[in-house]
Amino acid sequence: MALGAPIHVAQAQTTSSTSTSVTTSTSTGSTTTLSPSAFKPPDSTFTLTLVAVTFALISNLLILRFVDLKAERRMKAEIDAWTKDLRAAQKAGDKKTEEKLKKKEQTIAQMRLKMSGGRMKVTLITFVPFIAFYYLLLKLLGAVPGAYSPFYVPYLMTTVKIAGHSGYEVTTFGWYFISSLSFSGLLTRLLKTQP
């Protein structure tokens, strides 16, 4: 199925239940019945945003716990200064200075490895629990959009038609991704965990 192809949604209600079953049809004629869910925007929107903020907060708190930020910033400053001097020497054609600086390449490489080591530890601690919780959340939310959008973004949204009106639904992953990207940077600045 081509990405962004219209998905026609039909809702069927029974007299004995208020639950709604959703059937999607594609241009190939195949149909898929999606399980109903008690969640829908804005409930699913707020839930996914809260989870993204919580994950970002936990990650940043673990960075504060396991990463020596002072040492990391000191190494970053030294690496940046070395890189700047090397580029200046190469641009000026100063071979003597360039060769002198290149003797420190191995030391700089070790610094970079050490800088990434602490953050990699945090990633290893959080990766499996976060993935497991995320999939449990998807099971809880069911087949519902994460949010609605007035414009289309490839890979993160689908085109839908409900009761003759066309619009765009942000997928659950799409809204989680947008929320995570937005709040991770904000929390990193607020907690000063950037290198």
Buried (B, 14 or more C-beta within 10 A) or exposed (E): EEEBEBBBBEEEEEEEEEEEBBBBBBEEEEEEEBEBBEBBBEEBBEBBBEBBBEBBBBBBBBBEEEBEBEEBBEBBEBBEEBEEBBEEBBEEEBEEBBEEBBEBEEEBEEBEEEBEEBBEBBEEBBEEEBEEEBEEBBEEBBBBBBBBBEEEEEEBBBBBEBEEEEBBBBBBBBBBBBBBEBBBEEBBEEBEBEB
